[in-house]
Amino acid sequence: MGKLDISMACAIFGGTFDPVHLGHIKIAVDLAEHLGVTPIALMPCGKPTHRLPPVATPLQRLDMLQLSISGNPNLTIDDTEIGSTTPNFTINSLDRIRSRIGSEAAIFLCIGSDTLNHIDSWYKWTELTNYCHIVAISRPGSPKKYSPQLTEWISSHRSIDLRKLKESPAGCVYQCELSMLNISSTKIRQKIKQNETLQQLLPKKVVNYIQTNNLYK
C-alpha cells in the first residue's frame, strides 16, 4: 500500500469506499482483465467535493480496502488523496501521480458512466485528458445523459482502440461495458443500521471489521 511508482501503464479506480464492497472489487478485477493493466490502484478519496463526507475515518477505510484486496496481486491501493484535509480535486491528484511516474507512462482514470454524465461539473474537467485517459465503465444499455458541451468534448476525445491508448500517455476517452453488481455503499450503510444481513455484499473480512469496530450504526 502506498503511492503509485511505476514506469508502465497504470489504472486508477477512485471512490470513497465507505465501505468498499464486492461490487467495487468485481469492477476492479474486471478492469484489470479488460485493460490488460495490473495492478489496478484503488484510490480512496480523503475529502470529496461532490458528496457528503465519508462516515468511516480515513484509516478505517484504508483498513477495509486492505482487507478486501488481500491476496489479490492484480489490485493495490494508492493513498494519494486519503490523508488530505482539503477538498480533493482529481486533476490535482493526477498531476501528483504524473509527476511521480513520468511523462511517458499511460494513466487510465477509471470512472462509472454515471460519473461521466456529470464530469463537466468537475474542477478543470476539460484539462483531465492532459494528464490521463478516461475509462468510463457502464452496464450494457445504461443511459448516457450528456450536456451539449460534454457531448462535443467526449466526441473529440473518444477512442475505441485500446492498444493505441496504451501507446500514448493521455488524451482520450474510452468507453466500455462491463457487468456490474447492483450494490451501493449507501444501501449497505442502511442495511447495517437496520441490522440486515450483509451476505454477498461485502468481503467477509470487511464484515468482521465493521462489526468489530461498530461502524455505520
Order of alpha helices (4+ residues) and beta strands (2+ residues): beta-alpha-beta-alpha-beta-alpha-beta-alpha-beta-alpha-alpha-beta-alpha-alpha
